[in-house]
Amino acid sequence: MIGVAILGAGIGREHLAGYRALSDRFTVRRLVDLDPARAAEVAAGDPAIRLGTDLADALNDPDIHLVDVCLPPHLHVPVAVQALEAGKHVVLEKPIAPSLADCDRLAEAETRSGRRLFPVFQYRYGRGTAALDALIAAGLAGRPQVAALETHWNRGAAYYAVPWRGTWAGERGGAVLGHAIHNHDLLCRYFGQPAGVAAQVATRVNPIETEDCAAIALRFDTGALATSSVTLGAATDTTRLRLVFEHLTATSGDTPYAPAEGDWRFVARDPARQPQVDATLAALPRPRAGFAGYFEAIAEALAGRPGREVTLADGRRSIELVTAVYEAARGGKEVALPLTIGSEFYASWLPRETATSGPGRG
C-alpha cells in the first residue's frame, strides 16, 4: 500500500478521485492546503486523511511514500526537489518546470535520492490510446506520417481571476505551456522526438501577459510532420487529434480533458486491412482511464513492473518543446532540436523584465 500526501486541493481533487479508484494500491493519508476550508471540502470527511497547512509535516511522515505536487507552477521545482530529498517519490503536475535547466535540476535530484519523479500526463490513458497502442503493436499502423492537433478551449475572466494565472512570474507561460502541453505529449508519444519547430504565438482573447493563441509546425526525427492549433477563445472546450500513419488514420473524439476516452475512429488505408483493425479493437479489454490509469501505471512501476508510467524524460521532452516554441516565435525562425545547455532559452524563456519578479499579476 502506497501512502500519499496531496499538496494542493485544486486539481488535487481530481487526483484524489484517481487514488480512490485504486484503493487496493494507494491510501491518501494527508491533504495539505493553505485554505483549510477548501481542503476539508475536498476530503469530504474522510477520516483516513489528515488535513494540514504545513508541508514539513507531510515530508517528515514515515507513512508517506509518495508526495503529489498540485501547487501553482512557480512552486513545482523547489517543492519536488524538497520531497525527493526527503526520500519520497513525487508526482508532479504540469508543467514540471519553467526551463530545461530546472528539468535537469529535477533529474539530478531524482538520481541523488534514488526515488522516482512522475510528471502528470493523464491524457495518455484511456480506450482510444489503448486501442492505438494495440494496433501499433499488431503492425497495423506503420510509420507516422502527418498529424493535426486542436486545443480549442474557452478561458475568460473567471479563469484568470486567480492572481497567478496569466502572468509570466506566476504561471510561467500561457496556452502553450499550460493547455496544449497534454496534446503535445500525446503527439510525441506516437510520432517520436521533435527535430524542428516553427511557431507563432499571440495574446488575442484575454487581457493577460502570456499567450492565449498559437500556431505551431513540427518536424520529427521520424520524418513525420504535424501542426498544432491552440486558442483559449473558442466557443466550447474541444480537444482533437488526427494521427495519420502509413497504413492507418486515427482520429480522436473531441472530449476536452480526456481525449483518450472519446470515440476514436481507426480507418485502414487499404480497405482489405480493415477487418484486422476491427478484430484487434474488438478483442481489447476496457482499460483504466485518466488519473486512475495514470496512477495504476505508477503503482506498477513502483512494484518493479515499469513500462507504462510517465517518466521524467517524458516531462523534460514536453518542456524542451515549449522552450523551442517560444524561441521560434520570438526569433521568427525554425528552431532545431534537441536543445543544448548553450541554447538561448535553456535557462529561462521568461521575458527579461519578469524573469526575476515573484508570482502574481504585474
C-alpha positions in Angstrom: 0.0 0.0 0.0 1.4 3.4 -1.1 0.8 6.2 1.3 0.2 9.5 -0.4 0.3 13.2 0.6 -1.5 15.6 -1.8 -0.2 19.1 -1.8 -2.9 21.5 -3.1 -6.7 20.9 -3.1 -7.4 22.4 -6.5 -6.5 19.9 -9.2 -5.7 17.7 -6.2 -9.5 17.0 -6.0 -9.2 15.1 -9.3 -6.1 13.3 -8.2 -7.9 12.1 -5.0 -10.6 10.6 -7.1 -8.0 8.7 -9.1 -6.3 7.3 -6.0 -9.7 6.3 -4.6 -10.3 4.3 -7.7 -7.2 2.3 -6.8 -7.9 1.8 -3.1 -6.1 -1.6 -3.0 -2.9 0.1 -4.0 -2.9 3.7 -2.7 -4.2 5.3 0.5 -4.2 9.1 0.7 -3.1 10.0 4.2 -2.6 13.7 4.0 -4.0 16.7 2.2 -2.0 19.9 2.5 -3.6 23.3 1.5 -3.3 26.8 2.8 -7.1 27.0 2.6 -8.3 24.7 5.3 -12.0 25.1 4.3 -11.2 24.0 0.7 -9.2 21.0 1.9 -12.0 19.9 4.2 -14.5 20.2 1.4 -12.3 18.1 -0.9 -11.6 15.4 1.8 -15.3 15.2 2.4 -14.9 14.0 6.0 -12.7 11.0 5.1 -11.2 10.0 8.5 -8.1 8.5 6.8 -7.0 11.9 5.5 -5.2 14.3 7.8 -5.6 17.9 6.8 -2.9 20.5 7.3 -1.2 23.6 6.0 2.5 22.6 6.7 4.5 20.8 4.0 7.1 19.7 6.5 4.6 17.6 8.4 3.9 15.6 5.2 7.6 15.3 4.4 8.5 14.1 7.9 5.7 11.4 8.0 7.2 7.9 7.5 3.9 6.6 6.3 4.0 8.9 3.3 5.8 7.3 0.4 4.6 9.5 -2.5 4.1 13.3 -2.5 1.7 14.6 -5.1 2.5 18.2 -6.0 -0.6 20.1 -7.2 0.6 23.6 -6.4 0.9 26.7 -8.6 3.7 26.3 -11.3 6.3 28.5 -9.7 6.4 26.1 -6.7 6.8 22.9 -8.7 10.5 22.6 -8.9 11.5 23.7 -5.3 8.8 21.5 -3.7 9.6 18.5 -5.8 13.3 18.7 -5.0 12.5 19.0 -1.3 10.2 16.0 -1.4 12.8 13.9 -3.3 15.5 14.9 -0.8 13.1 13.8 2.0 13.1 10.3 0.4 9.7 10.5 -1.2 8.6 9.5 -4.7 7.0 12.5 -6.4 4.0 13.1 -8.7 4.4 16.5 -10.3 1.6 18.3 -12.1 2.3 20.0 -15.4 4.3 22.0 -16.2 7.0 20.2 -14.3 9.5 23.1 -14.7 9.8 26.6 -16.2 13.0 25.8 -18.1 15.3 23.0 -19.3 17.8 24.0 -16.6 15.2 23.3 -13.9 14.3 20.0 -15.6 18.0 19.0 -15.3 17.9 20.1 -11.7 15.0 17.7 -11.1 16.9 14.9 -12.8 19.9 15.4 -10.6 17.7 15.4 -7.5 15.9 12.2 -8.7 19.2 10.4 -9.2 20.6 11.5 -5.9 17.5 10.4 -4.0 17.1 7.0 -5.6 13.4 7.8 -5.8 11.1 8.4 -8.9 9.5 11.5 -10.2 6.4 11.1 -12.4 5.2 14.1 -14.5 1.4 14.2 -14.8 0.2 13.4 -18.3 -3.1 11.6 -17.6 -4.3 12.1 -21.2 -2.3 9.1 -22.2 -4.7 6.7 -20.5 -8.0 5.5 -21.9 -9.8 3.5 -24.6 -8.6 5.5 -27.6 -4.9 5.3 -26.8 -5.1 1.7 -25.6 -6.6 0.9 -29.0 -3.9 2.7 -30.9 -1.2 1.0 -28.8 -2.7 -2.4 -29.7 -2.9 -1.5 -33.4 0.7 -0.3 -33.5 1.8 -3.5 -31.6 -0.1 -5.6 -34.2 1.8 -3.9 -37.0 -1.4 -2.3 -38.4 -0.3 1.3 -38.2 3.1 1.6 -39.8 5.3 4.7 -39.8 3.9 8.0 -38.6 3.3 10.5 -41.4 1.3 13.6 -40.6 -0.8 14.9 -37.6 -3.1 17.7 -36.9 -4.0 18.8 -33.3 -6.6 21.2 -32.0 -6.6 22.5 -28.4 -9.5 24.9 -28.7 -10.7 25.9 -25.3 -12.7 28.8 -23.7 -10.9 30.6 -20.9 -12.1 34.1 -19.8 -12.2 36.5 -16.8 -13.4 33.9 -14.3 -10.4 31.6 -15.0 -7.9 34.5 -14.8 -9.3 35.8 -11.6 -6.8 33.5 -9.8 -3.9 36.1 -9.3 -1.0 34.0 -10.6 -2.7 32.9 -13.8 -2.0 34.7 -17.0 1.3 36.1 -15.6 4.9 35.1 -16.6 6.0 35.2 -13.0 3.2 33.1 -11.6 2.2 30.7 -14.4 5.5 30.8 -16.3 3.7 30.6 -19.7 0.4 30.7 -21.5 -1.7 28.3 -23.5 1.4 26.5 -25.0 2.7 25.7 -21.5 -0.5 25.2 -19.6 -3.1 23.8 -22.0 -1.7 22.4 -25.2 1.1 20.6 -23.4 -1.0 17.4 -22.9 -1.8 17.1 -26.6 1.9 17.7 -27.5 2.9 14.9 -25.1 0.5 12.5 -26.8 1.7 13.5 -30.2 5.4 12.9 -29.3 4.5 9.6 -27.7 3.4 8.3 -31.1 5.5 10.4 -33.6 8.9 10.5 -31.9 11.3 13.2 -30.9 10.7 16.7 -32.3 13.6 17.7 -34.6 12.4 21.2 -35.7 9.8 23.7 -34.6 8.3 26.9 -36.2 5.7 28.8 -34.3 3.6 32.0 -33.9 2.1 32.9 -30.6 -0.3 35.8 -29.7 -2.4 37.2 -27.0 -5.8 37.8 -28.7 -8.5 36.7 -26.3 -7.8 37.9 -22.7 -6.0 41.0 -21.1 -3.1 38.9 -19.8 0.7 38.8 -20.1 1.0 35.4 -21.6 -0.1 34.0 -24.9 -3.6 32.5 -25.4 -3.3 31.6 -29.1 -0.6 29.7 -31.1 0.0 28.1 -34.5 2.8 25.6 -34.4 4.5 23.5 -37.1 6.6 20.5 -36.0 9.1 18.2 -37.8 10.1 14.9 -36.1 13.2 12.7 -36.2 11.0 10.0 -37.8 10.4 12.4 -40.8 6.8 12.9 -39.8 5.2 16.4 -39.8 2.5 17.9 -37.6 0.6 21.1 -36.9 -0.9 22.3 -33.6 -3.6 24.9 -33.4 -4.2 26.5 -29.9 -6.7 29.0 -28.7 -8.4 29.9 -25.4 -11.1 31.9 -27.3 -13.2 29.1 -28.7 -16.9 28.9 -28.0 -16.6 25.5 -26.4 -13.7 23.3 -25.0 -12.6 20.9 -27.7 -9.5 18.7 -27.9 -9.0 16.8 -31.2 -6.1 14.8 -32.6 -5.8 13.3 -36.1 -2.8 11.0 -36.5 -2.0 9.7 -40.0 0.2 6.6 -40.1 1.5 4.7 -43.1 -1.4 2.2 -43.0 -3.9 3.7 -40.7 -5.6 7.0 -39.8 -6.6 7.5 -36.1 -9.0 10.3 -35.2 -9.9 11.1 -31.7 -13.2 12.4 -30.4 -13.4 15.9 -29.1 -13.6 15.3 -25.3 -11.6 18.3 -24.0 -9.9 16.9 -20.8 -9.9 13.2 -21.5 -9.3 12.7 -25.2 -8.3 9.1 -24.8 -11.8 8.4 -23.5 -13.7 9.8 -26.5 -14.9 7.9 -29.5 -11.9 7.3 -31.7 -12.1 6.2 -35.3 -9.4 3.9 -36.8 -9.5 3.6 -40.6 -7.1 1.4 -42.6 -5.8 3.0 -45.8 -6.1 -0.3 -47.5 -9.8 -1.4 -47.0 -8.6 -5.1 -47.1 -6.9 -4.4 -43.7 -10.0 -3.0 -42.0 -11.2 -6.4 -40.8 -7.9 -6.9 -39.0 -8.2 -3.5 -37.4 -11.7 -4.2 -36.3 -10.8 -7.6 -34.9 -8.0 -6.1 -32.9 -10.2 -3.5 -31.4 -13.0 -5.9 -30.6 -10.6 -8.1 -28.5 -9.4 -5.2 -26.3 -10.4 -5.1 -22.6 -11.5 -1.8 -21.2 -8.5 -0.1 -19.5 -8.5 2.3 -16.6 -8.6 5.9 -17.9 -7.4 9.3 -16.9 -5.9 9.7 -13.5 -6.8 6.2 -12.5 -4.9 4.8 -15.4 -2.0 7.1 -14.8 -1.7 6.2 -11.1 -2.1 2.5 -11.9 1.0 2.7 -14.1 2.9 4.4 -11.3 1.9 1.6 -8.9 3.1 -1.0 -11.4 6.4 0.9 -11.8 7.0 1.1 -8.0 6.2 -2.6 -7.8 9.0 -3.3 -10.2 6.9 -3.6 -13.4 7.8 -0.4 -15.3 6.8 0.4 -18.9 3.5 2.3 -18.9 4.4 5.1 -16.5 5.3 8.7 -17.5 9.0 9.3 -16.9 10.9 12.4 -16.1 12.5 12.1 -19.6 8.9 12.4 -21.0 8.4 15.5 -18.9 11.6 17.1 -20.0 10.7 16.5 -23.6 7.5 18.4 -23.1 9.4 21.4 -21.6 12.0 21.2 -24.4 9.2 21.5 -26.9 7.7 24.5 -25.1 11.2 26.1 -25.0 11.5 25.6 -28.7 8.1 27.1 -29.4 8.9 30.3 -27.5 12.3 30.6 -29.1 10.9 30.0 -32.6 8.0 32.5 -32.1 10.3 35.3 -30.7 13.0 34.8 -33.2 10.8 34.3 -36.3 12.8 31.1 -37.2 12.7 27.4 -37.2 14.4 26.0 -34.1 16.3 22.7 -34.4 16.1 20.2 -31.5 17.5 18.8 -29.3 18.3 21.9 -27.4 21.6 22.1 -25.5 22.9 23.9 -22.4 24.1 26.6 -24.8 20.7 27.2 -26.3 19.3 30.7 -26.0 16.4 29.8 -23.7 17.9 26.8 -21.8 18.0 28.7 -18.5 14.7 30.6 -19.0 12.2 31.7 -21.6 10.7 34.4 -19.3 10.8 37.9 -20.7 13.7 39.7 -19.1 11.5 42.2 -17.2 9.7 39.4 -15.4 12.5 36.8 -15.0 13.4 37.9 -11.5 10.0 39.0 -10.2 7.8 37.0 -7.9 4.4 35.4 -8.6 1.4 37.5 -9.1 0.0 39.9 -11.6 2.2 42.7 -12.7 
